[in-house]
Every structure is written in C-alpha cells, then in structure tokens.
Amino acid sequence: MSNFNKVLLMGRLTRDPELRYTPQGTPVAEVGLAVNREYTVGTERRKDTTFVDITLWRRQAEVVCQYLKKGQPLFVEGHLSLDSWEAQDGQKRSKLRVIAENFQFLGARGE
C-alpha cells in the first residue's frame, strides 16, 4: 500500500507570524491559520472553524513574516507532522502541525 501525506489549506492568520532562528542560523516561522467550513444540516446553515499550526522554513519563513500579519488570508501546501513530548507533569503529549512546502498570498495588496 502506498502512502500520501499532502495538505492544502486556505484560511486567515490567527496571529502575527513569529520568526526565530535555529542554532545553525536557519530561519523558521510559526503561524496559526483559521480555516472555516460551512455546511447545512437540514435547513440550518452551520460553520466550523479549525485552527491549524503551520511551520515555514528558510526564505519562506522570512517572506511570510515580512509581508503578513494577523487576519490576512493565506493558501498553504504542505505535509502533516506529529510533534510528541512529555509535559512537566509527566503526561505524554502530541500535536499535529503542517510543515509548509509552498504558499501563496491571497487578497489585495495592503489587505
């Protein structure tokens, strides 16, 4: 059986991008993306929002931090990655995130 790990998301930033650098000097940015889904149950319209953490590396990280801020739209193409760690209370934690491979600005300039 083959495997396929690809994510396409379009949404709005939930916070300003945060740029930092690894000890080797590689830029990395973290952004939050709110992705809405509208659907109908019977005659009632409903809306769900999913919040996704996205990591961008190298030049993409710098560009996103330079041009985007909270509330602006973004299209992201990437893959899922599972982060696992042990919390201070000893419980094991995990979180899915998207590692961006490509992105595209959406909306008008200055929006």
C-alpha positions as CSV (number, residue, x, y, z in Angstrom):
1,M,0.0,0.0,0.0
2,S,1.3,3.5,-0.9
3,N,1.3,6.4,1.5
4,F,0.3,10.0,0.7
5,N,0.8,13.0,3.0
6,K,-0.3,16.2,1.4
7,V,-2.3,19.1,2.9
8,L,-3.9,22.1,1.1
9,L,-5.3,24.8,3.3
10,M,-6.8,28.3,2.8
11,G,-7.6,30.5,5.7
12,R,-6.7,33.6,7.7
13,L,-3.8,34.1,10.1
14,T,-4.8,33.9,13.7
15,R,-1.8,35.8,14.9
16,D,1.2,37.7,13.6
17,P,3.9,35.3,12.3
18,E,6.8,34.7,14.7
19,L,10.3,34.5,13.2
20,R,13.1,32.8,15.0
21,Y,16.4,31.1,14.1
22,T,17.8,27.7,14.8
23,P,21.3,27.5,16.5
24,Q,22.7,27.0,12.9
25,G,21.0,30.2,11.8
26,T,18.2,28.8,9.7
27,P,15.0,30.9,9.8
28,V,11.8,29.3,11.0
29,A,8.4,30.9,11.4
30,E,5.3,29.7,13.2
31,V,1.8,30.9,12.1
32,G,-1.7,29.9,13.1
33,L,-4.3,29.5,10.4
34,A,-8.1,29.6,10.9
35,V,-9.9,27.5,8.3
36,N,-13.7,27.8,8.0
37,R,-16.1,25.2,6.8
38,E,-19.7,25.9,6.1
39,Y,-22.3,23.1,5.7
40,T,-26.0,22.5,6.0
41,V,-27.9,20.3,8.5
42,G,-31.5,20.0,7.4
43,T,-32.4,23.7,6.7
44,E,-29.8,25.1,9.2
45,R,-26.5,26.6,8.0
46,R,-23.6,25.9,10.2
47,K,-20.0,27.0,10.3
48,D,-17.0,25.2,11.9
49,T,-13.6,26.7,12.3
50,T,-10.4,24.6,12.6
51,F,-7.2,26.2,13.9
52,V,-4.0,24.8,12.4
53,D,-0.4,25.5,13.4
54,I,1.9,25.9,10.4
55,T,5.7,25.9,10.3
56,L,7.6,27.6,7.5
57,W,11.4,27.3,6.9
58,R,14.2,29.3,5.4
59,R,13.2,32.0,2.9
60,Q,9.5,31.2,3.1
61,A,9.7,32.0,6.8
62,E,11.3,35.3,6.2
63,V,8.8,36.3,3.5
64,V,5.7,35.4,5.5
65,C,7.0,37.4,8.4
66,Q,7.8,40.4,6.2
67,Y,4.5,40.6,4.4
68,L,1.8,39.1,6.5
69,K,0.0,39.9,9.8
70,K,-2.9,38.7,11.8
71,G,-6.2,38.4,9.8
72,Q,-4.7,38.2,6.3
73,P,-5.5,35.3,4.0
74,L,-3.0,32.6,3.1
75,F,-3.0,29.5,0.9
76,V,-0.6,26.8,2.2
77,E,0.5,23.5,0.7
78,G,2.5,21.1,2.9
79,H,2.5,17.9,4.8
80,L,1.4,16.7,8.3
81,S,4.0,16.2,11.0
82,L,3.4,14.8,14.5
83,D,5.2,16.5,17.4
84,S,5.5,14.4,20.6
85,W,6.8,15.4,24.0
86,E,6.5,14.8,27.7
87,A,4.8,17.6,29.7
88,Q,6.2,18.8,33.1
89,D,3.5,16.7,34.9
90,G,4.9,13.6,33.2
91,Q,2.0,13.1,30.7
92,K,2.8,12.4,27.1
93,R,1.5,15.0,24.7
94,S,1.3,15.2,20.9
95,K,0.2,17.7,18.3
96,L,-0.3,17.6,14.6
97,R,1.1,20.5,12.6
98,V,1.6,21.3,8.9
99,I,5.1,21.8,7.5
100,A,4.7,24.2,4.6
101,E,6.3,23.3,1.3
102,N,4.7,26.1,-0.6
103,F,2.4,29.1,0.0
104,Q,0.6,31.8,-1.9
105,F,-0.6,35.2,-0.7
106,L,-4.3,35.8,-1.2
107,G,-6.3,39.0,-1.4
108,A,-5.3,42.5,-2.5
109,R,-2.1,44.2,-1.5
110,G,-2.3,46.0,1.8
111,E,-5.3,44.0,2.9
